[in-house]
């Protein structure tokens, strides 16, 4: 894999993870990702962004270690897939409406 592609993937994953940390720290969802129809709960949505950023950052790493060690490749690849599945679960949890007091 090309070094430029790995750098863009890692930086892109870092940006998404930073947005997730911002959402977790402030409790506000960024302007770029607001939805008009449904209100999203910020904590599960922030965790979803954080895990999605980790998944995006791990994909170039798994491609980089593919030729060196198949065991390390399997660990990194399945960790990335696990982060993706967990991110989708948290995103679905963020769409569940909150109970009104």
N, CA and C of each residue as an Amber inpcrd file, in Angstrom:
protein
   303
   0.8350000  -1.1630000   0.0000000   0.0000000   0.0000000   0.0000000
   0.8870000   1.2350000   0.0000000   0.4420000   2.2380000  -0.6890000
   1.1780000   3.4780000  -0.8250000   1.2050000   4.2380000   0.5020000
   2.3020000   4.9150000   0.7740000   2.4510000   5.6710000   2.0170000
   1.4600000   6.8300000   2.0850000   1.1480000   7.4390000   0.9490000
   0.1920000   8.5460000   0.9280000  -1.2060000   8.0660000   1.3050000
  -1.6050000   6.9250000   0.8040000  -2.9190000   6.3740000   1.1430000
  -2.9920000   6.0340000   2.6230000  -1.9140000   5.4900000   3.1620000
  -1.8890000   5.1840000   4.5910000  -1.9880000   6.4540000   5.4230000
  -1.2960000   7.5050000   5.0030000  -1.3310000   8.7700000   5.7470000
  -2.7240000   9.3830000   5.7130000  -3.3670000   9.3940000   4.5390000
  -4.7190000   9.9530000   4.4430000  -5.7140000   9.1510000   5.2690000
  -5.5880000   7.8420000   5.2730000  -6.4810000   7.0110000   6.0740000
  -6.2980000   7.2540000   7.5580000  -5.0660000   7.3750000   7.9830000
  -4.7910000   7.6040000   9.3960000  -5.2590000   8.9920000   9.8260000
  -5.0040000  10.0030000   9.0010000  -5.4500000  11.3640000   9.3250000
  -6.9680000  11.4480000   9.3150000  -7.6070000  10.8130000   8.3510000
  -9.0710000  10.8030000   8.3030000  -9.6790000  10.1390000   9.5200000
  -9.1020000   9.0220000   9.9260000  -9.5680000   8.3510000  11.1340000
  -9.3440000   9.1990000  12.3680000  -8.2440000   9.9210000  12.3960000
  -7.9640000  10.8060000  13.5230000  -8.9480000  11.9550000  13.6180000
  -9.3500000  12.5050000  12.4800000 -10.3350000  13.5950000  12.4760000
 -11.6840000  13.1030000  12.9820000 -12.1110000  11.9510000  12.5190000
 -13.3970000  11.3950000  12.9650000 -13.3420000  11.0720000  14.4570000
 -12.2240000  10.5220000  14.9180000 -12.0760000  10.2250000  16.3470000
 -12.0610000  11.5040000  17.1730000 -11.4380000  12.5630000  16.6530000
 -11.4280000  13.8390000  17.3690000 -12.8350000  14.4240000  17.4770000
 -13.6420000  14.2700000  16.4300000 -15.0320000  14.7170000  16.5090000
 -15.8070000  13.9160000  17.5500000 -15.5110000  12.6330000  17.6620000
 -16.1500000  11.8060000  18.6800000 -15.7580000  12.2280000  20.0870000
 -14.4820000  12.5500000  20.2830000 -14.0300000  13.0160000  21.5970000
 -14.6680000  14.3570000  21.9260000 -14.7930000  15.2350000  20.9370000
 -15.4580000  16.5260000  21.1480000 -16.9190000  16.3220000  21.5610000
 -17.5980000  15.4120000  20.8920000 -18.9950000  15.1410000  21.2160000
 -19.1240000  14.5550000  22.6170000 -18.2170000  13.6690000  23.0020000
 -18.2610000  13.0900000  24.3400000 -17.9510000  14.1360000  25.4090000
 -17.0110000  15.0320000  25.1330000 -16.5930000  16.0090000  26.1350000
 -17.6260000  17.1140000  26.3350000 -18.2410000  17.5750000  25.2550000
 -19.1530000  18.7180000  25.3570000 -20.6150000  18.3120000  25.4130000
 -20.9500000  17.1440000  24.9180000 -22.3470000  16.7340000  24.8720000
 -23.1120000  17.3590000  23.7250000 -22.4000000  17.9930000  22.8010000
 -23.0360000  18.6030000  21.6300000 -22.5390000  17.9210000  20.3640000
 -23.4510000  17.6980000  19.4530000 -23.1040000  17.0960000  18.1660000
 -22.7050000  18.2170000  17.2240000 -21.6650000  17.9870000  16.4300000
 -21.1590000  19.0270000  15.5490000 -22.1950000  19.4300000  14.5070000
 -22.0350000  20.6090000  13.9720000 -23.0020000  21.1760000  13.0340000
 -23.0950000  20.3450000  11.7600000 -21.9840000  19.7660000  11.3340000
 -21.9620000  19.0260000  10.0770000 -22.8070000  17.7650000  10.1180000
 -23.0490000  17.2420000  11.3050000 -23.7410000  15.9600000  11.3770000
 -25.1120000  16.0440000  12.0470000 -25.7120000  17.2280000  12.1300000
 -27.0350000  17.3350000  12.7430000 -28.0870000  16.7430000  11.8310000
 -29.0360000  16.1120000  12.4470000 -30.1650000  15.5570000  11.7000000
 -31.3980000  16.3450000  12.0780000 -32.2380000  16.6230000  11.1170000
 -33.4110000  17.4420000  11.3880000 -34.5860000  16.6250000  11.9000000
 -34.7700000  15.4300000  11.4290000 -35.9490000  14.6500000  11.7920000
 -35.8250000  14.0040000  13.1640000 -34.7140000  13.4340000  13.4490000
 -34.5610000  12.6980000  14.6990000 -33.4680000  13.3450000  15.5450000
 -33.7060000  13.3980000  16.8180000 -32.6900000  13.8810000  17.7400000
 -31.7880000  12.7140000  18.1100000 -30.4990000  12.9350000  18.0210000
 -29.5430000  11.9030000  18.3900000 -29.0500000  12.1510000  19.8010000
 -28.8740000  11.0830000  20.5570000 -28.3040000  11.2170000  21.8900000
 -26.7960000  11.3730000  21.7410000 -26.2030000  12.3710000  22.4080000
 -24.7910000  12.6860000  22.1380000 -23.7830000  11.6450000  22.6380000
 -24.0310000  10.9950000  23.7730000 -23.0350000  10.0710000  24.3030000
 -22.8510000   8.8380000  23.4210000 -23.9120000   8.1150000  23.0390000
 -23.6840000   6.9760000  22.1370000 -23.2010000   7.4110000  20.7530000
 -23.6310000   8.6010000  20.3220000 -23.1850000   9.0880000  19.0170000
 -21.6850000   9.4090000  19.0480000 -21.2090000   9.9950000  20.1380000
 -19.7830000  10.2850000  20.2690000 -18.9520000   9.0170000  20.3250000
 -19.4450000   8.0080000  21.0560000 -18.7420000   6.7150000  21.0870000
 -18.7150000   6.0810000  19.7040000 -19.8040000   6.2370000  18.9650000
 -19.8600000   5.7080000  17.6110000 -18.8180000   6.3750000  16.7220000
 -18.7060000   7.6900000  16.8270000 -17.7060000   8.4020000  16.0310000
 -16.2900000   7.9920000  16.4190000 -16.0590000   7.8430000  17.7180000
 -14.7290000   7.4600000  18.1870000 -14.3300000   6.0830000  17.6690000
 -15.2410000   5.1320000  17.7460000 -14.9400000   3.7840000  17.2500000
 -14.8200000   3.7440000  15.7310000 -15.6180000   4.5530000  15.0410000
 -15.5100000   4.6040000  13.5830000 -14.1670000   5.1950000  13.1610000
 -13.6990000   6.2090000  13.8800000 -12.3820000   6.7680000  13.5940000
 -11.2740000   5.7670000  13.8270000 -11.4090000   4.9680000  14.8900000
 -10.4230000   3.9160000  15.1490000 -10.4410000   2.8680000  14.0540000
 -11.6180000   2.5350000  13.5690000 -11.7300000   1.5650000  12.4690000
 -11.0490000   2.0920000  11.2080000 -11.2990000   3.3670000  10.8880000
 -10.6950000   3.9660000   9.6990000  -9.1800000   4.0380000   9.8350000
  -8.6870000   4.3100000  11.0390000  -7.2400000   4.4010000  11.2480000
  -6.5720000   3.0270000  11.2350000  -7.2890000   1.9780000  11.6340000
  -6.6970000   0.6350000  11.6720000  -6.6530000  -0.0340000  10.2950000
  -7.4970000   0.3660000   9.3700000  -7.5100000  -0.2710000   8.0520000
  -6.1840000  -0.1180000   7.3020000  -5.5920000   1.0880000   7.2050000
  -4.2820000   1.1600000   6.5400000  -3.1910000   0.3960000   7.2850000
  -3.3070000   0.3490000   8.6090000  -2.3210000  -0.4020000   9.3840000
  -2.3990000  -1.8940000   9.0760000  -3.6140000  -2.4050000   8.9150000
  -3.7390000  -3.8250000   8.5950000  -3.1760000  -4.1310000   7.2070000
  -3.3290000  -3.1920000   6.2880000  -2.7470000  -3.3940000   4.9580000
  -1.2280000  -3.3120000   4.9980000  -0.6930000  -2.4950000   5.8940000
   0.7580000  -2.3520000   5.9790000   1.4170000  -3.6040000   6.5520000
   0.7530000  -4.2860000   7.4670000   1.3540000  -5.4740000   8.0810000
   0.9510000  -6.7580000   7.3680000   0.2380000  -6.6580000   6.2610000
  -0.2470000  -7.8570000   5.5650000   0.8910000  -8.7330000   5.0590000
   1.9460000  -8.1360000   4.5710000   3.0420000  -8.9170000   4.0140000
   4.0070000  -9.4450000   5.0410000   4.0080000  -8.8860000   6.2360000
   5.0020000  -9.2680000   7.2380000   4.5720000 -10.4620000   8.0790000
   3.3720000 -10.3730000   8.6460000   2.9400000 -11.4330000   9.5470000
   1.4360000 -11.6300000   9.3820000   1.0490000 -12.8490000   9.0890000
  -0.3740000 -13.0930000   8.8860000  -1.1390000 -13.0700000  10.2110000
  -0.4840000 -13.4590000  11.3060000  -1.1590000 -13.4310000  12.6050000
  -1.4300000 -11.9960000  13.0410000  -0.4610000 -11.1110000  12.8570000
  -0.6460000  -9.7040000  13.2100000  -1.6880000  -9.0550000  12.3060000
  -1.6860000  -9.4350000  11.0340000  -2.6940000  -8.9250000  10.1160000
  -4.0950000  -9.3240000  10.5750000  -4.2580000 -10.5780000  10.9690000
  -5.5660000 -11.0450000  11.4280000  -6.0360000 -10.2820000  12.6660000
  -5.1240000 -10.0460000  13.6020000  -5.4950000  -9.3250000  14.8280000
  -5.9290000  -7.9090000  14.5080000  -5.1590000  -7.2020000  13.6920000
  -5.4830000  -5.8050000  13.3750000  -6.7480000  -5.7290000  12.5280000
  -6.9010000  -6.6170000  11.5760000  -8.0760000  -6.5950000  10.7130000
  -9.3550000  -6.8700000  11.5090000  -9.3240000  -7.9040000  12.3470000
 -10.5300000  -8.2310000  13.1130000 -10.8080000  -7.2110000  14.2090000
  -9.7810000  -6.5470000  14.7200000 -10.0100000  -5.4400000  15.6500000
 -10.7100000  -4.2910000  14.9360000 -10.3210000  -4.0450000  13.6950000
 -10.9600000  -2.9990000  12.9030000 -12.4190000  -3.3420000  12.6080000
 -12.6730000  -4.5790000  12.2520000 -14.0500000  -5.0070000  11.9890000
 -14.8890000  -4.9510000  13.2700000 -14.2930000  -5.3260000  14.3910000
 -14.9900000  -5.2400000  15.6680000 -15.3420000  -3.8060000  16.0290000
 -14.4220000  -2.8720000  15.7630000 -14.7160000  -1.4510000  16.0060000
 -15.8480000  -0.9750000  15.1060000 -15.8830000  -1.4460000  13.8810000
 -16.9530000  -1.0580000  12.9570000 -18.3040000  -1.5610000  13.4430000
 -18.3680000  -2.8070000  13.8640000 -19.6310000  -3.3770000  14.3450000
 -20.0920000  -2.6620000  15.6120000 -19.1610000  -2.4030000  16.5390000
 -19.5180000  -1.6910000  17.7650000 -19.9760000  -0.2670000  17.4560000
 -19.3290000   0.3900000  16.4810000 -19.7310000   1.7470000  16.1060000
 -21.1460000   1.7630000  15.5370000 -21.4760000   0.7730000  14.7410000
 -22.8350000   0.7110000  14.1900000 -23.8610000   0.4420000  15.2880000
 -23.5020000  -0.3790000  16.2660000 -24.4200000  -0.6290000  17.3930000
 -24.6420000   0.6390000  18.2080000 -23.5770000   1.3970000  18.4710000
 -23.7350000   2.6470000  19.2110000 -24.5130000   3.6810000  18.3990000
 -24.3500000   3.6710000  17.0880000 -25.1120000   4.5990000  16.2500000
 -26.5980000   4.2650000  16.2980000 -26.9350000   2.9970000  16.2770000
 -28.3370000   2.6070000  16.4090000 -28.8810000   2.9690000  17.7930000
 -28.0470000   2.8250000  18.8200000 -28.4620000   3.1980000  20.1720000
 -28.6710000   4.6990000  20.2900000 -27.8960000   5.4770000  19.5340000
 -28.0530000   6.9360000  19.5790000 -29.3720000   7.3820000  18.9490000
 -29.9410000   6.5680000  18.0900000 -31.1950000   6.9240000  17.4240000
 -32.4270000   6.6040000  18.2470000 -32.2660000   5.8430000  19.3390000
 -33.4070000   5.5280000  20.2060000 -33.8390000   6.8060000  20.9140000
 -35.1060000   7.1520000  20.8630000 -35.5240000   8.4100000  21.4980000
 -35.3670000   8.3640000  23.0190000 -35.0910000   9.5360000  23.5780000
 -34.9370000   9.6470000  25.0300000 -36.3120000   9.6890000  25.6920000
 -36.3700000   9.1820000  26.9030000 -37.6280000   9.2520000  27.6510000
 -37.8060000  10.6680000  28.1830000 -38.9890000  11.2020000  28.0360000
 -39.2770000  12.5390000  28.5460000 -39.6920000  12.4470000  30.0120000
 -39.1120000  13.2660000  30.9040000 -39.4850000  13.1960000  32.3190000
 -40.8580000  13.7650000  32.5880000
